[in-house]
């Protein structure tokens, strides 16, 4: 049986999956409308630095958490916030 801490890697995969889905939707939309620019890709590199790297950092400092659950809760809240951000972004790109 998996513990809640073992699900952290799946939360990270979900973040990366929604990030990739948002990139694909944005890329297709840019190709269809003819507005492709390097900013599209550079924004995702920035998102890796601002969203994914802090999640990896929190995952790596879990060993110094004396309770074992404070950083885990922080990690899951951050993961859900990033997933929500990409869901809203995909919805807005799909509608526009």
C-alpha positions as CSV (number, residue, x, y, z in Angstrom):
1,X,0.0,0.0,0.0
2,X,1.3,3.4,-0.9
3,X,1.6,6.2,1.6
4,X,0.5,9.7,1.0
5,X,4.2,10.7,0.6
6,X,4.6,8.2,-2.2
7,X,2.0,10.1,-4.2
8,X,4.2,13.1,-4.4
9,X,5.9,11.9,-7.5
10,X,2.5,11.5,-9.2
11,X,1.6,15.0,-8.2
12,X,4.8,16.2,-9.9
13,X,3.9,14.1,-13.0
14,X,0.5,15.7,-13.1
15,X,2.0,19.2,-12.9
16,X,4.4,18.3,-15.8
17,X,1.5,16.7,-17.8
18,X,-0.8,19.7,-17.5
19,X,2.2,21.9,-18.4
20,X,2.8,19.9,-21.5
21,X,-0.9,19.9,-22.4
22,X,-1.0,23.7,-22.1
23,X,2.1,23.9,-24.3
24,X,0.6,21.7,-27.0
25,X,-2.7,23.7,-26.9
26,X,-0.8,27.0,-27.1
27,X,1.5,25.7,-29.9
28,X,-1.5,24.5,-32.0
29,X,-3.3,27.7,-31.5
30,X,-0.2,29.7,-32.4
31,X,0.3,27.6,-35.6
32,X,-3.4,28.0,-36.6
33,X,-3.5,31.7,-36.0
34,X,0.0,32.3,-37.4
35,X,1.3,34.0,-34.2
36,X,4.1,31.7,-33.3
37,X,7.0,33.3,-31.4
38,X,9.8,32.2,-29.2
39,X,8.0,33.7,-26.3
40,X,5.7,30.7,-26.2
41,X,8.6,28.3,-25.4
42,X,10.4,30.8,-23.2
43,X,7.3,31.2,-21.0
44,X,7.4,27.4,-20.3
45,X,11.1,27.5,-19.4
46,X,10.2,30.3,-16.9
47,X,7.3,28.3,-15.5
48,X,9.7,25.4,-14.9
49,X,11.9,27.7,-12.9
50,X,9.0,29.3,-11.0
51,X,6.6,26.3,-10.5
52,X,8.4,23.0,-10.9
53,X,11.8,23.8,-9.3
54,X,10.2,25.0,-5.9
55,X,8.1,21.8,-5.8
56,X,11.3,19.7,-6.3
57,X,13.0,21.8,-3.6
58,X,10.2,21.1,-1.1
59,X,10.3,17.4,-2.0
60,X,14.1,17.3,-1.4
61,X,13.9,19.1,2.0
62,X,11.2,16.7,3.4
63,X,13.9,15.0,5.5
64,X,14.4,18.1,7.7
65,X,10.7,18.4,8.5
66,X,10.4,17.2,12.1
67,X,6.7,16.4,11.8
68,X,6.9,14.8,8.3
69,X,3.6,16.3,7.2
70,X,4.0,20.1,7.1
71,X,6.1,20.3,4.0
72,X,4.0,17.5,2.4
73,X,0.8,19.6,2.8
74,X,2.7,22.6,1.4
75,X,3.8,20.5,-1.5
76,X,0.3,19.2,-2.3
77,X,-1.2,22.7,-2.0
78,X,1.5,24.0,-4.4
79,X,0.9,21.2,-6.8
80,X,-2.8,21.7,-6.9
81,X,-2.4,25.5,-7.4
82,X,-0.1,24.9,-10.4
83,X,-2.5,22.3,-11.9
84,X,-5.4,24.7,-11.4
85,X,-3.4,27.5,-13.1
86,X,-2.8,25.3,-16.1
87,X,-6.4,24.1,-16.2
88,X,-7.6,27.7,-16.3
89,X,-5.0,28.6,-18.9
90,X,-6.0,25.6,-21.1
91,X,-9.7,26.6,-20.8
92,X,-8.9,30.2,-21.8
93,X,-6.8,29.2,-24.8
94,X,-9.4,26.7,-25.9
95,X,-12.2,29.3,-25.7
96,X,-10.3,32.2,-27.4
